[in-house]
Amino acid sequence: MTEVCSICLTAIDGEEMARMPGCEHAFHRACLLNSIQYDARCAICRQVGTNVVNRNEEASDYSLHGSINAWIEENERYDAKKRHLLRRRRDIAEMQRAAKRCTTERERVKKDLETHLRQKWSQVWTRDVFTLHLRKEMQKARRRELRRFQILSNVLELELGPMPYDIGV
């Protein structure tokens, strides 16, 4: 019997196989290596393999915290320098004000364009003959799809019994 990799769900050739230390679950070597980069636990049983050390767990919280703090401090220093420069150099301060005016103008135009497109879309959605035809076809196809899935669900329930996780929706 060929084994199937639980990560990528394809058959495992003997040469590609790797087993998780401890639980011995089989995976493709590449799948297992990719998986344990992020989590040292087995992808099937979540057991940490014997002699497997999760190096990221020990250092990640501290290094992430330190990196975030360093980034915040660097940004605060930059902002302080920027404020000081803008107070000293009126030409640069005027450049910043002009850039902000351009941003305000772009945002106004964007808002106008979005409003216009919403109005046009509403007109097309409710008045365009071809769009209305496609909407009706989509509704028919959706009803057919729902009927087919309901029939399938009924047949499966007759053959297998109710789904164990069926919440009656």
C-alpha positions in Angstrom: 0.0 0.0 0.0 1.4 3.4 -1.0 1.5 6.0 1.7 0.0 9.5 1.1 1.6 12.7 2.4 -0.9 14.4 4.7 0.4 17.8 3.8 0.1 17.8 0.0 -2.2 14.8 -0.2 -0.3 13.0 -3.0 1.4 9.6 -3.0 4.9 9.3 -1.6 7.5 7.5 -3.6 10.0 5.6 -1.4 12.9 7.9 -2.2 10.9 11.1 -1.3 9.7 9.7 2.0 10.6 11.2 5.4 9.2 10.1 8.7 8.6 12.4 11.7 10.9 11.3 14.6 8.8 9.8 17.4 5.4 9.2 15.8 6.8 8.0 12.5 4.1 9.6 10.3 5.3 9.7 6.7 5.5 12.8 4.5 7.4 13.9 1.4 10.8 15.1 2.5 10.2 18.6 1.1 6.7 18.9 2.7 8.1 17.9 6.1 11.0 20.3 5.9 8.6 23.2 4.9 6.2 22.3 7.6 8.8 22.1 10.5 10.2 25.5 9.5 7.0 27.0 11.1 6.0 24.3 13.6 8.1 21.5 15.0 5.0 19.4 15.7 3.8 16.6 13.5 1.2 17.8 10.9 -1.0 14.8 11.7 -0.9 14.1 15.5 0.6 17.5 16.6 3.2 15.6 18.7 6.7 17.1 19.0 9.1 14.6 17.6 11.7 13.0 19.8 15.0 14.9 19.8 13.4 17.8 17.9 14.3 21.2 19.2 12.2 24.2 18.2 14.8 26.9 18.0 12.3 29.5 17.0 10.3 29.1 20.2 13.1 30.2 22.5 14.2 33.3 20.7 11.2 34.5 18.7 9.3 36.4 21.4 12.4 38.3 22.6 13.8 39.0 19.1 10.4 40.1 17.8 9.8 42.4 20.8 13.3 43.8 20.5 12.9 44.4 16.7 9.5 46.2 17.2 10.9 48.4 19.9 14.0 49.3 17.8 11.7 50.1 14.8 9.5 52.3 17.0 12.5 54.2 18.4 14.1 54.6 15.0 10.8 56.1 13.7 10.5 58.4 16.7 14.0 59.7 16.1 13.3 60.3 12.4 10.1 62.1 13.2 11.8 64.4 15.7 14.5 65.2 13.1 11.9 65.9 10.5 9.9 68.2 12.8 13.1 70.1 13.6 14.1 70.4 9.9 10.6 71.6 9.0 10.7 74.4 11.7 14.1 75.5 10.4 13.6 75.3 6.6 10.5 77.1 5.3 11.1 76.0 1.8 10.9 72.3 2.8 7.9 73.0 5.0 6.2 74.6 1.9 7.1 71.5 -0.1 5.4 69.4 2.5 2.3 71.6 2.5 2.1 71.5 -1.4 2.4 67.7 -1.3 -0.4 67.5 1.3 -2.6 69.7 -0.9 -1.9 67.3 -3.9 -2.9 64.4 -1.7 -6.1 66.1 -0.7 -6.9 66.8 -4.3 -6.2 63.2 -5.4 -8.4 61.9 -2.6 -11.2 64.3 -3.7 -10.9 63.1 -7.3 -10.8 59.5 -6.2 -14.0 60.0 -4.2 -15.8 61.7 -7.1 -14.7 58.8 -9.4 -15.9 56.2 -7.0 -19.3 58.0 -6.7 -19.6 58.2 -10.5 -18.7 54.6 -11.0 -21.2 53.5 -8.3 -23.9 55.4 -10.2 -22.9 54.0 -13.6 -22.7 50.4 -12.1 -26.2 50.8 -10.6 -27.5 51.9 -14.0 -25.8 49.0 -15.8 -26.9 46.5 -13.1 -30.6 47.5 -13.3 -31.0 48.7 -17.0 -28.6 46.9 -19.3 -30.5 44.2 -21.3 -27.5 41.8 -21.6 -26.6 42.2 -17.9 -30.3 41.5 -16.9 -30.2 38.4 -19.1 -27.0 37.2 -17.5 -28.4 37.8 -14.0 -31.4 35.7 -14.8 -29.2 32.9 -16.2 -27.1 33.1 -13.1 -30.2 32.7 -10.9 -31.4 29.7 -12.9 -27.9 28.1 -12.7 -27.8 28.7 -8.9 -31.2 27.1 -8.4 -30.1 24.1 -10.5 -26.9 23.8 -8.5 -28.8 24.0 -5.2 -31.2 21.3 -6.3 -28.4 19.0 -7.4 -26.6 19.4 -4.1 -29.8 18.8 -2.2 -30.4 15.6 -4.1 -26.8 14.5 -3.5 -27.1 15.3 0.1 -30.3 13.3 0.4 -28.7 10.3 -1.3 -25.6 10.4 0.8 -27.7 10.6 4.0 -29.8 7.6 2.9 -26.6 5.6 2.1 -24.3 6.8 5.0 -26.7 8.2 7.6 -26.6 11.9 8.8 -23.3 13.8 8.7 -21.7 13.8 12.1 -21.0 17.5 12.0 -24.4 18.5 10.4 -25.8 21.4 12.4 -29.1 21.4 10.5 -28.5 24.5 8.5 
